[in-house]
Amino acid sequence: MPNQFRDTAHQRMLDAALDVAADEVISRGWSGLRMRAIAEQIGVSRQTLYTAFSDKHGVARALVMRHNDRFLAGVGQAIGAHRELRAQLAAAVRFTLDTAADDPLFKAVLAAESSEEFLPLITSGGAPIIVAARERLSATFLALHPDLQRGELEVAAETVTRLTLSHILLPLHPTECVAEQIAELASRFLGRPAA
């Protein structure tokens, strides 16, 4: 089988496995997720699944990273709906907080029975999520605002990501208020305070 087709088939298998895993976590919680059930539902052997993900923790890691990619695509669209930097920052934060609040997988991740496995993937072990968000956000903002400095944008993007994650995990204030406060901090840091 040519490499291109093999790679495409492998990616389809990974996507199908993560779709099933997400459904299982949402409906049964993390403790109800079984590698055997995933393998049976997508029509592969358990060994194939273990080869792809190593173990159940590998499935969790891949699931969180795929979800992060999807979030970042939505954030990019939210940013693109505005022209001014501060409004773009607020839109990015608002989209993330609103989407996380309504997202069934996020709710399952934050549930008590799932938190032991998943929370480290977005907190103490969340470096891959933060790095991916920092890189994507700084590239997006640099393309829209080429006069800004890449280094400063990376600092701002990472800070915005960390603050937004903190508010997802412990929401204390209304989304609109949080989005405006984080946007104000970041835009001031970047030398673009509100007029």
C-alpha positions, -999 to +999 in steps of 0.1 A: +000+000+000+015+034-010+026+056+020+000+083+013-029+058+015-014+041+045-010+074+063-046+085+053-060+052+066-040+055+098-052+090+104-088+079+098-083+052+124-069+076+149-098+101+143-124+073+146-108+061+179-108+096+193-144+101+183-154+069+201-133+078+231-149+113+234-183+098+232-174+072+258-159+098+282-190+121+278-215+093+284-196+070+309-169+092+324-132+084+323-136+053+344-160+039+319-136+042+290-122+008+278-096+003+251-114-029+241-147-010+235-129+016+213-112-012+193-144-031+188-164+000+178-139+010+151-131-025+139-094-028+149-075-050+173-067-038+208-030-042+198-035-018+169-050+007+194-022+002+219+004+006+192-012+039+182-018+054+217+004+033+240-023+032+267-054+048+280-034+079+291-022+082+255-058+083+244-065+111+269-035+131+258-044+127+221-081+136+228-071+168+247-047+179+220-072+173+192-098+192+212-073+220+217-067+222+179-105+225+173-107+252+200-079+272+184-096+270+150-127+286+165-106+312+183-090+321+149-125+327+135-135+348+165-104+369+161-110+373+124-144+389+131-128+420+145-103+446+133-089+462+164-064+443+186-082+447+219-115+436+204-097+406+188-082+396+222-115+399+240-132+379+213-106+351+216-111+349+254-149+351+252-151+324+225-129+301+246-148+306+279-182+303+263-173+272+243-157+255+273-187+262+294-210+245+269-187+218+257-197+183+269-162+169+267-148+198+288-176+192+314-166+155+315-129+164+318-137+187+348-159+161+364-146+147+397-142+111+384-123+122+353-103+150+368-074+128+381-066+117+346-074+147+325-067+178+347-030+173+347-031+174+309-045+210+310-027+221+342+006+208+355+012+188+323-004+213+300+027+226+283+017+212+249-016+229+250-001+262+261+027+260+235+003+252+207-020+281+217+009+305+221+023+296+186-011+298+169-022+330+185+011+348+181+012+338+144-024+349+139-019+383+156+014+389+138-003+383+104-030+408+114-007+433+131+028+430+114+040+461+133+040+442+166+070+423+179+069+385+177+086+381+211+061+404+228+032+387+210+044+353+222+045+365+258+010+381+255-004+350+238+010+327+265-003+349+293-037+352+277-038+314+273-028+308+309-053+333+323-081+319+302-074+284+313-074+296+349-109+311+344-121+279+327-110+258+357-123+283+383-149+307+369-155+335+394-167+363+372-190+368+342-174+358+308-177+393+293-159+409+323-131+383+322-127+388+284-125+425+287-100+424+316-076+400+299-079+419+266-071+451+285-040+436+301-027+421+269-033+452+248-016+475+273+014+451+274+015+453+236+013+491+236-023+493+223-044+504+253-080+513+246-085+548+232 
